[in-house]
Amino acid sequence: MTPASKPKLTNPEEVQEAIRGLRVSKAPGLNGILNRALKHLPQQAVSLLVLIFNAVLLTHHFPTAWKHARVISILKSGKDPALSSSYRPFSLLDTIGKLFEKILLARILHEVNVHRLMRDEQFGFCPRHSTSLQLASLVERITRNFGRKRLTGAVFLVLAKAFDTVWIDGLLYKLTLLNFPSYIVHTISSYLRGRTFKAFFQTATSSRQGMRAGVAQGGLISHILYSLYVNNMPSPSHHIELALYADDTAIIAMSRKPTLLVSYLESYLNDLQQWLSKWRITINVSKSTAIDKGLTWSPHIDQVRKKTAQRMGMLSPLLNRTSDLSVRNGVLLYKQLILPMMDYACPAWRSAAHSHVWGLHVLQSKCLRLATGAPWYVSNRQIHEDLGVPLFANHIRALTASFDSKLADVGNPLVWQLGRYLR
């Protein structure tokens, strides 16, 4: 039984704060209300929203008008427009409904954090737990095994249509077992049931269709609900460790003998298959793989260099020696659109060979030289100094130092000693 408790009602200050956090670039749902419009609401209108949201919390009834989604499809880069699989669907939800979700999400996260309901291995959608942190944690485990002369084997799984196939009754049952307050469970039940959508493509519009399973695509509470749904994944044995990020699962086995390594993985995968079947979850076989090769950063760095060069090519009309773009704006383009591709997750690959880092430094220098239009006789180091941009090796060294300094504050025992093995 979930504990009976009075709902934690909202107030004008909380709703105003939620409105301030809305992104004006987000497209509206079927109601056509823009986030920009909400930011200009008078105080009286905000007070009315408070009354509506509190009524939802008290009655546990998520309004039907907020449950209708507008689904649009965007062509994936480089894909054949004649194939339906080439499009990525986006679900645009009711603007007011999503604003209420921010209020409900705060109450869900309060329960999760206060009662430590999320397992330590799950980094997805947890405060201060980034993809970079999970990647670094995974690398640390492999590095630790190298140091102890143990082999490491891993299976990487991606769940198929994870958000779309969540068994609603199963999710509500799990929330009940976790002792969520009854008003939260009943409100989530109302939120999930009776949802509908219309698909829009070019000039065509589908009829309204119902959704019988899954959490709402694009919903603000969907990520945490999904994480809670898979939170009771089978616990690993002494020779198995898990690394979870939303619907991505890494199963890591360690042993001194290859035969035992395979045996440990097979044993856990058998347990996992039973659990997946029980909770109606399937694996995306095409995106799942097993890894038993040596750890090397060459493929990753090569891919980063390729993507960076492609983006520089896309920006070439602006970043070239004859461009009228100011140096300031050219450097801004570099910092906002190119550098994030180059330094992403660098705490995980800090141990990459010097030649790999140098290859990225060369791209950085080329980009800055184009942004400034500097002549050939001005050195790259001088350009960096004049712009106040650190050399790439120094940049990732500073990022990883900052990363390591924050590990103790994450609140997860799996990452407290992370920097020790990766330096």
Secondary structure as UniProt FT lines:
FT   HELIX           12..20
FT   TURN            24..25
FT   TURN            30..31
FT   HELIX           35..38
FT   TURN            39..40
FT   HELIX           43..59
FT   HELIX           64..66
FT   STRAND          68..75
FT   TURN            77..78
FT   TURN            81..82
FT   HELIX           84..86
FT   STRAND          87..92
FT   HELIX           95..114
FT   TURN            115..116
FT   TURN            120..121
FT   TURN            124..125
FT   TURN            127..128
FT   HELIX           131..147
FT   TURN            148..149
FT   STRAND          151..159
FT   TURN            160..162
FT   HELIX           163..165
FT   HELIX           168..177
FT   TURN            178..179
FT   HELIX           182..192
FT   TURN            193..194
FT   STRAND          196..201
FT   TURN            202..203
FT   STRAND          204..205
FT   STRAND          209..210
FT   TURN            217..218
FT   TURN            220..221
FT   HELIX           222..229
FT   TURN            230..232
FT   TURN            238..239
FT   STRAND          240..245
FT   TURN            246..247
FT   STRAND          248..255
FT   HELIX           258..278
FT   TURN            279..280
FT   HELIX           285..287
FT   STRAND          289..291
FT   HELIX           298..314
FT   TURN            315..318
FT   TURN            321..322
FT   HELIX           327..333
FT   HELIX           334..338
FT   HELIX           339..343
FT   TURN            344..348
FT   TURN            350..351
FT   HELIX           354..372
FT   TURN            376..377
FT   HELIX           380..387
FT   HELIX           392..405
FT   HELIX           407..409
FT   TURN            413..417
FT   HELIX           418..422
//
